[in-house]
Amino acid sequence: MSVRPDPTEARTFLEEHPDVSAIELLIPDLNGVLRGKRIERDALMSVYTDGICLPGSVFGADITGETVEATGLGFEIGDSDQLCWPVPGTLCMVPWNDRPMAQLLMSMYELDGTPFYADPQQILAGVLERFKALKLRPQIAVELEFYFIDQRRTAEGAPQPPLSPVTGEREHTTQVYGMNELDDYRQLFEDISDACSIQNVPAEAAVAEYAPGQYEVNLHYKPDAMLACHHAILLKRIIKAIALRHGMEATFMAKPYSDNSGSGTHIHISMLDEQGNNVFTGETEIGSPTLHHAIGGLFATMEESMAIFAPNANSYRRFQHNSFVPLSRSWGWNNRTVAIRIPTGSPEAARLEHRVAGADANPYLLVAVLLAGIHHGITNRLDPGEPVNGNAYVGCPSSLPCEWSVALDIFSNRKVLRDYLDERSCNVYLASKTSELNQFECHVSPLEIQWYLRLV
């Protein structure tokens, strides 16, 4: 199996950018955190011809960066190296550094050239292979919610909204879709847009969301699910980097504030046949039978996938009633209280919007489990039941596992996903997240001290 990229890409890039002095080689881990190494300009060609070595343990790291030995990727295999190759088309400039630099996404392979099972990109690639037999191609768009926050914390160490670049006052109101908020941050969003253009990340819209300092950026539809996930990973990096240049931070934490809205990752999906026709298009606004089968498959895997949708302890703070975060397996047309929404629009643009996952989800793993569910639903012609009209919080009993330990237990006993995801990769994910959960549950929080230290 040949994975060697065409070195012409690197040669042309270096010729077009003679001032580039270094290149960051980036690989997203199980948490979606970018890891890797930095090389000097003269070493780029060898990366394209020979690859680079990184230890497989980068995928055995928890959110703190510590290798979880239970993943089997640490000392058990001698912390051995694997071979990483460039992802074609991702070599680009890094516009926020004072030193002229570039970046390049990498993907990991075994030394014999086969995909490394724990790499989230390879996990997604395995699921995408299943659609070739159906002669279908998923088309994906990602929406990411996030917060701008002040670099200074409160006296208690908590995050707080930033100071407006225009008024100098701290944001404190919720102005969903407010234009004044976008105007106040005009220069920041223009710089984000410019960086996206330089890195070929197709960001197309930004809106103010449901809390002070909360915004959403939408990515344009791509008939290449892997590329859509690359764009999501790179967009997060762009937003964080440009925010720092403007004296603030950006966070994709699912629930940074107890009393304000959480941040989600909404995935829009349609399905194209060999002629480029959208097979989700139907005679009515709720789409075709194929779309309904896809939703049925998503329902069949929704509980199993929750550990991917909500990958850490904070993720589960987001699941609250009347918060625009779904709590049940539900679907409907033009309805933001359900888990799977069929947006309004022309029949030719029929699609589903999956609204369960947090902004902290790894986009590769998230899209992998969503497409696994859709494939399962289409091939088995699953029926999702009747769509929900009105408030799903009232009409549908809560059914999603909204506790981390429960979600991990369901994932460990998965039924449908076992046919789609490599058992070894799932074991690595479970070991990492179980270790993280155990560490979290041993931690004594400030609230516990406040409530119990003197009174019990």
C-alpha positions as CSV (number, residue, x, y, z in Angstrom):
1,M,0.0,0.0,0.0
2,S,1.6,3.3,-1.1
3,V,1.0,6.3,1.1
4,R,3.9,8.5,-0.2
5,P,2.7,11.9,-1.3
6,D,3.9,13.7,-4.4
7,P,7.0,15.7,-3.3
8,T,6.2,18.2,-6.1
9,E,3.8,19.8,-3.6
10,A,6.6,20.6,-1.1
11,R,9.0,21.7,-3.8
12,T,6.5,24.1,-5.3
13,F,5.5,25.5,-1.9
14,L,9.1,26.2,-1.0
15,E,9.7,28.0,-4.3
16,E,6.6,30.1,-3.8
17,H,7.5,30.9,-0.2
18,P,11.2,31.6,-0.1
19,D,11.0,33.3,3.3
20,V,9.5,30.2,5.1
21,S,12.0,29.2,7.8
22,A,10.2,26.4,9.6
23,I,7.2,24.0,9.2
24,E,5.0,22.7,12.0
25,L,4.0,19.0,11.4
26,L,0.7,18.5,13.1
27,I,-1.3,15.3,13.9
28,P,-4.6,15.4,15.8
29,D,-4.8,13.0,18.8
30,L,-7.9,11.2,20.2
31,N,-9.0,14.4,21.9
32,G,-8.5,16.5,18.8
33,V,-5.5,18.1,20.3
34,L,-2.8,18.9,17.7
35,R,0.6,17.2,18.5
36,G,3.7,16.8,16.4
37,K,7.0,18.5,15.8
38,R,8.6,21.6,14.2
39,I,11.2,21.2,11.4
40,E,13.4,23.6,9.6
41,R,12.8,24.5,6.0
42,D,15.6,22.2,4.6
43,A,14.0,19.1,6.2
44,L,10.6,19.5,4.4
45,M,11.5,17.5,1.3
46,S,12.6,14.5,3.3
47,V,9.2,14.5,5.1
48,Y,7.6,14.0,1.7
49,T,10.1,11.4,0.5
50,D,10.8,9.5,3.7
51,G,8.0,10.5,6.2
52,I,8.7,11.3,9.8
53,C,8.7,9.1,12.9
54,L,6.4,9.7,15.9
55,P,5.6,7.3,18.7
56,G,2.1,5.7,18.5
57,S,1.7,6.8,22.1
58,V,0.6,10.2,20.9
59,F,-2.8,8.5,20.5
60,G,-2.5,7.0,24.0
61,A,-2.4,10.4,25.7
62,D,-5.2,11.7,27.9
63,I,-6.3,15.3,27.9
64,T,-3.3,16.3,30.1
65,G,-0.8,14.8,27.6
66,E,0.1,11.9,29.9
67,T,0.4,8.5,28.2
68,V,-2.2,6.1,29.6
69,E,-0.4,2.8,29.9
70,A,-3.7,0.8,29.7
71,T,-4.0,1.8,26.0
72,G,-1.1,-0.5,25.3
73,L,0.7,2.2,23.3
74,G,3.4,3.1,25.9
75,F,6.0,1.0,27.6
76,E,4.2,-2.2,26.6
77,I,5.4,-1.8,23.0
78,G,8.6,0.1,24.0
79,D,7.0,3.5,23.1
80,S,7.8,2.5,19.6
81,D,7.8,4.8,16.6
82,Q,5.3,4.7,13.7
83,L,5.7,6.4,10.3
84,C,3.8,9.6,9.6
85,W,3.1,10.9,6.1
86,P,1.8,14.4,4.9
87,V,-1.8,14.8,4.2
88,P,-1.9,16.1,0.6
89,G,-3.2,19.6,0.2
90,T,-2.7,20.8,3.8
91,L,0.7,22.5,3.5
92,C,0.0,26.2,4.0
93,M,1.3,29.3,5.6
94,V,0.8,30.2,9.3
95,P,-0.2,33.9,9.2
96,W,-0.2,34.6,12.9
97,N,3.5,34.0,13.6
98,D,6.0,36.8,13.5
99,R,8.5,34.3,12.0
100,P,7.5,33.1,8.5
101,M,6.2,29.6,9.2
102,A,4.1,27.0,7.6
103,Q,2.1,24.0,8.8
104,L,1.3,20.5,7.5
105,L,-1.2,17.9,8.7
106,M,0.2,14.4,9.1
107,S,-1.4,10.9,9.4
108,M,0.1,7.8,11.0
109,Y,0.8,4.4,9.4
110,E,2.4,1.2,10.5
111,L,6.0,0.7,9.4
112,D,4.7,-1.6,6.6
113,G,2.5,1.1,5.2
114,T,-0.9,0.0,6.6
115,P,-3.0,2.5,8.5
116,F,-2.2,2.9,12.2
117,Y,-5.4,1.7,13.9
118,A,-5.4,4.4,16.7
119,D,-5.2,7.4,14.4
120,P,-8.7,9.1,14.2
121,Q,-8.1,10.0,10.6
122,Q,-7.6,6.3,9.8
123,I,-10.7,5.3,11.8
124,L,-12.8,7.7,9.7
125,A,-11.2,6.4,6.5
126,G,-12.2,2.9,7.4
127,V,-15.9,4.0,7.8
128,L,-15.8,5.9,4.5
129,E,-14.7,2.8,2.7
130,R,-18.1,1.2,3.5
131,F,-19.9,3.8,1.3
132,K,-18.1,2.8,-1.8
133,A,-20.2,-0.4,-2.1
134,L,-23.3,1.7,-1.9
135,K,-22.0,4.1,-4.6
136,L,-22.7,7.0,-2.2
137,R,-20.5,9.9,-1.1
138,P,-21.2,11.7,2.2
139,Q,-21.3,15.5,2.0
140,I,-20.4,17.2,5.2
141,A,-20.6,20.7,6.7
142,V,-19.4,21.5,10.3
143,E,-20.7,24.3,12.6
144,L,-18.6,25.1,15.6
145,E,-19.7,27.1,18.6
146,F,-17.2,28.6,21.0
147,Y,-16.5,31.4,23.5
148,F,-14.1,34.3,23.4
149,I,-12.9,34.8,27.0
150,D,-10.8,37.2,28.9
151,Q,-7.2,36.1,29.4
152,R,-7.6,37.2,33.0
153,R,-9.6,34.9,35.2
154,T,-11.9,35.9,38.1
155,A,-10.6,36.0,41.7
156,E,-11.9,32.4,41.9
157,G,-10.0,31.4,38.8
158,A,-13.1,31.1,36.6
159,P,-13.4,32.3,33.0
160,Q,-15.1,35.6,32.3
161,P,-16.3,37.2,29.1
162,P,-13.9,39.6,27.3
163,L,-13.9,43.3,27.3
164,S,-15.6,44.7,24.1
165,P,-12.9,46.1,21.7
166,V,-15.2,49.0,21.1
167,T,-16.8,50.0,24.4
168,G,-14.2,48.6,26.8
169,E,-17.0,47.1,28.8
170,R,-17.3,43.5,29.8
171,E,-19.9,41.6,27.8
172,H,-22.9,40.6,30.0
173,T,-26.0,40.2,27.8
174,T,-27.3,37.6,25.5
175,Q,-27.9,39.0,22.0
176,V,-28.4,36.0,19.8
177,Y,-27.8,36.9,16.1
178,G,-26.9,40.4,17.3
179,M,-25.1,42.5,14.7
180,N,-23.7,44.9,17.2
181,E,-21.7,42.1,18.8
182,L,-20.3,41.1,15.4
183,D,-19.5,44.8,14.6
184,D,-17.6,45.1,17.9
185,Y,-15.4,42.2,17.0
186,R,-15.3,43.1,13.3
187,Q,-11.5,43.2,13.1
188,L,-11.1,40.0,15.0
189,F,-13.4,38.1,12.6
190,E,-11.8,39.8,9.6
191,D,-8.4,38.4,10.7
192,I,-10.0,35.0,11.2
193,S,-11.4,35.2,7.7
194,D,-8.1,36.2,6.3
195,A,-6.3,33.3,8.0
196,C,-9.0,30.9,6.8
197,S,-8.4,32.2,3.2
198,I,-4.6,31.7,3.5
199,Q,-5.1,28.2,4.8
200,N,-7.9,27.3,2.4
201,V,-10.4,26.7,5.2
202,P,-13.9,27.5,3.8
203,A,-15.5,29.4,6.7
204,E,-18.6,31.1,5.3
205,A,-20.6,32.6,8.2
206,A,-20.3,33.9,11.8
207,V,-23.1,34.6,14.2
208,A,-23.5,35.7,17.8
209,E,-24.9,32.9,19.9
210,Y,-26.8,32.5,23.1
211,A,-24.4,33.9,25.7
212,P,-22.0,36.8,26.2
213,G,-18.9,36.2,24.1
214,Q,-20.3,33.1,22.4
215,Y,-20.2,32.8,18.6
216,E,-20.5,30.2,15.9
217,V,-18.6,29.8,12.7
218,N,-19.9,27.7,9.8
219,L,-17.8,25.8,7.3
220,H,-18.9,25.3,3.8
221,Y,-20.2,21.9,2.6
222,K,-17.6,19.5,1.2
223,P,-18.3,16.3,-0.7
224,D,-15.2,15.0,1.1
225,A,-15.9,14.0,4.7
226,M,-12.2,13.7,5.6
227,L,-11.4,17.2,4.2
228,A,-14.4,18.6,6.1
229,C,-12.8,17.3,9.3
230,H,-9.4,18.7,8.4
231,H,-11.1,22.0,8.0
232,A,-12.8,21.8,11.4
233,I,-9.5,21.0,13.2
234,L,-7.7,23.8,11.4
235,L,-10.5,26.3,12.1
236,K,-10.2,25.7,15.8
237,R,-6.5,26.4,15.6
238,I,-7.1,29.6,13.6
239,I,-9.7,30.9,16.0
240,K,-7.6,30.3,19.1
241,A,-4.4,31.8,17.5
242,I,-6.1,34.9,16.2
243,A,-8.0,35.5,19.5
244,L,-4.6,35.5,21.3
245,R,-3.3,38.1,18.8
246,H,-6.3,40.3,19.9
247,G,-5.5,39.9,23.6
248,M,-8.1,37.3,24.4
249,E,-8.6,33.5,24.3
250,A,-11.0,31.3,22.5
251,T,-12.3,28.1,24.1
252,F,-14.2,25.1,22.6
253,M,-14.9,23.7,26.1
254,A,-18.4,22.3,26.0
255,K,-19.7,24.2,29.1
256,P,-17.3,26.9,30.4
257,Y,-20.0,28.7,32.4
258,S,-22.6,27.1,34.7
259,D,-25.3,29.5,33.9
260,N,-24.7,30.1,30.2
261,S,-25.3,28.0,27.1
262,G,-22.9,25.2,26.2
263,S,-21.0,25.0,22.9
264,G,-21.8,22.3,20.3
265,T,-20.5,20.9,17.1
266,H,-23.4,20.6,14.7
267,I,-22.8,18.3,11.7
268,H,-24.8,18.8,8.5
269,I,-24.9,15.7,6.3
270,S,-26.3,14.9,2.9
271,M,-25.6,12.0,0.6
272,L,-24.6,12.1,-3.1
273,D,-24.9,9.3,-5.7
274,E,-22.5,8.7,-8.5
275,Q,-24.1,11.4,-10.6
276,G,-23.9,13.9,-7.8
277,N,-27.6,13.8,-7.0
278,N,-28.7,14.2,-3.4
279,V,-30.4,11.0,-2.4
280,F,-31.9,12.7,0.7
281,T,-34.1,14.8,-1.5
282,G,-37.8,13.8,-1.4
283,E,-41.2,15.1,-2.5
284,T,-41.8,16.9,0.8
285,E,-39.8,19.0,3.2
286,I,-38.9,16.0,5.4
287,G,-36.9,14.4,2.7
288,S,-36.7,10.9,1.1
289,P,-37.0,7.4,2.5
290,T,-33.2,7.2,2.3
291,L,-32.9,10.2,4.6
292,H,-35.4,8.6,7.0
293,H,-33.4,5.4,7.0
294,A,-30.2,7.4,7.8
295,I,-32.0,8.9,10.8
296,G,-33.1,5.5,11.9
297,G,-29.5,4.3,11.8
298,L,-28.4,7.4,13.8
299,F,-31.0,6.5,16.4
300,A,-29.7,2.9,16.6
301,T,-26.2,4.1,17.4
302,M,-26.9,7.3,19.3
303,E,-26.5,5.9,22.9
304,E,-23.4,3.9,21.8
305,S,-21.9,7.0,20.3
306,M,-22.4,9.3,23.3
307,A,-18.9,8.7,24.6
308,I,-17.6,10.2,21.3
309,F,-20.2,13.0,21.3
310,A,-19.3,14.0,24.8
311,P,-15.7,13.0,25.4
312,N,-14.9,14.4,28.9
313,A,-16.4,15.3,32.3
314,N,-17.3,18.8,31.3
315,S,-19.1,17.6,28.2
316,Y,-22.1,16.3,30.3
317,R,-22.7,19.7,31.9
318,R,-24.1,20.8,28.6
319,F,-27.1,18.4,28.6
320,Q,-29.8,20.4,30.3
321,H,-33.5,20.9,29.6
322,N,-34.5,23.9,27.4
323,S,-30.9,24.5,26.4
324,F,-31.1,23.7,22.7
325,V,-29.1,20.6,23.5
326,P,-31.1,17.4,22.8
327,L,-31.8,14.9,25.6
328,S,-33.6,12.2,23.5
329,R,-33.6,10.3,20.3
330,S,-35.8,12.7,18.3
331,W,-36.1,14.2,14.9
332,G,-38.1,16.8,13.2
333,W,-38.4,19.4,10.5
334,N,-37.3,23.0,11.3
335,N,-37.1,22.2,15.0
336,R,-34.1,23.0,17.1
337,T,-35.2,21.1,20.2
338,V,-34.6,17.7,18.5
339,A,-31.4,15.6,18.2
340,I,-31.6,15.4,14.4
341,R,-33.1,18.4,12.6
342,I,-34.2,18.6,9.0
343,P,-33.4,22.3,8.1
344,T,-35.6,24.3,5.9
345,G,-34.5,25.0,2.3
346,S,-35.0,23.8,-1.2
347,P,-35.6,20.0,-1.7
348,E,-32.4,19.7,-3.6
349,A,-30.5,20.8,-0.5
350,A,-32.2,18.2,1.8
351,R,-29.9,17.3,4.7
352,L,-29.9,16.3,8.3
353,E,-28.3,18.3,11.1
354,H,-26.9,16.3,14.0
355,R,-27.1,18.5,17.2
356,V,-25.9,16.2,20.0
357,A,-22.1,16.6,20.1
358,G,-20.2,19.2,22.0
359,A,-17.6,21.6,20.6
360,D,-15.0,19.5,22.4
361,A,-15.7,16.4,20.3
362,N,-12.9,15.1,18.0
363,P,-14.4,15.8,14.5
364,Y,-12.9,12.7,12.9
365,L,-14.3,10.3,15.5
366,L,-17.6,12.2,15.6
367,V,-18.1,12.0,11.8
368,A,-16.9,8.4,11.8
369,V,-19.6,7.3,14.3
370,L,-22.3,9.4,12.5
371,L,-21.5,7.9,9.2
372,A,-21.4,4.4,10.7
373,G,-24.9,5.0,12.0
374,I,-26.1,6.3,8.6
375,H,-24.6,3.4,6.7
376,H,-26.3,1.0,9.1
377,G,-29.6,2.7,8.7
378,I,-29.5,2.9,5.0
379,T,-28.4,-0.7,4.5
380,N,-31.0,-2.0,6.9
381,R,-33.8,0.4,5.9
382,L,-34.4,1.4,9.5
383,D,-37.5,3.4,10.4
384,P,-36.9,6.4,12.7
385,G,-40.6,6.8,13.7
386,E,-42.7,9.9,13.4
387,P,-41.1,13.3,13.5
388,V,-41.6,15.6,16.5
389,N,-43.7,18.7,16.2
390,G,-43.2,21.3,18.9
391,N,-41.1,21.1,22.0
392,A,-39.1,17.8,22.2
393,Y,-38.2,18.5,25.8
394,V,-41.9,18.1,26.6
395,G,-42.9,15.5,24.0
396,C,-40.0,13.1,24.2
397,P,-38.7,11.5,27.5
398,S,-35.0,11.9,28.1
399,S,-33.2,8.9,26.9
400,L,-29.6,9.8,26.2
401,P,-26.9,8.7,28.7
402,C,-26.0,12.0,30.2
403,E,-23.4,10.7,32.7
404,W,-19.8,10.0,31.6
405,S,-19.4,6.7,33.3
406,V,-22.7,5.4,31.8
407,A,-21.8,6.6,28.3
408,L,-18.4,4.8,28.5
409,D,-20.1,1.6,29.7
410,I,-22.5,1.7,26.8
411,F,-19.6,2.3,24.4
412,S,-17.7,-0.6,25.8
413,N,-20.7,-2.9,25.1
414,R,-21.5,-1.4,21.7
415,K,-23.4,-3.6,19.3
416,V,-23.8,-1.8,16.0
417,L,-20.5,0.2,16.1
418,R,-18.6,-3.0,16.8
419,D,-19.1,-3.8,13.1
420,Y,-17.7,-0.4,11.9
421,L,-14.9,0.6,14.3
422,D,-11.6,-1.4,14.8
423,E,-11.8,-3.1,18.1
424,R,-8.2,-2.1,19.0
425,S,-8.9,1.6,18.4
426,C,-12.0,1.4,20.5
427,N,-10.0,-0.2,23.3
428,V,-7.4,2.6,23.2
429,Y,-10.2,5.2,23.4
430,L,-11.9,3.4,26.3
431,A,-8.7,3.0,28.2
432,S,-7.7,6.6,27.8
433,K,-11.1,8.0,28.8
434,T,-11.6,5.6,31.7
435,S,-8.3,6.6,33.1
436,E,-9.3,10.3,32.7
437,L,-12.6,9.6,34.4
438,N,-10.9,7.9,37.3
439,Q,-8.6,10.8,37.8
440,F,-11.5,13.3,37.6
441,E,-13.5,11.5,40.2
442,C,-10.6,11.5,42.6
443,H,-10.3,15.3,42.4
444,V,-11.7,17.3,45.3
445,S,-13.4,20.4,43.8
446,P,-13.7,23.9,45.4
447,L,-17.4,23.5,45.7
448,E,-17.0,20.4,47.8
449,I,-14.7,22.3,50.1
450,Q,-17.2,25.2,50.3
451,W,-20.1,22.9,51.1
452,Y,-18.6,20.2,53.3
453,L,-15.3,21.2,54.9
454,R,-16.8,22.9,58.0
455,L,-20.4,21.6,58.1
456,V,-20.0,17.8,58.1
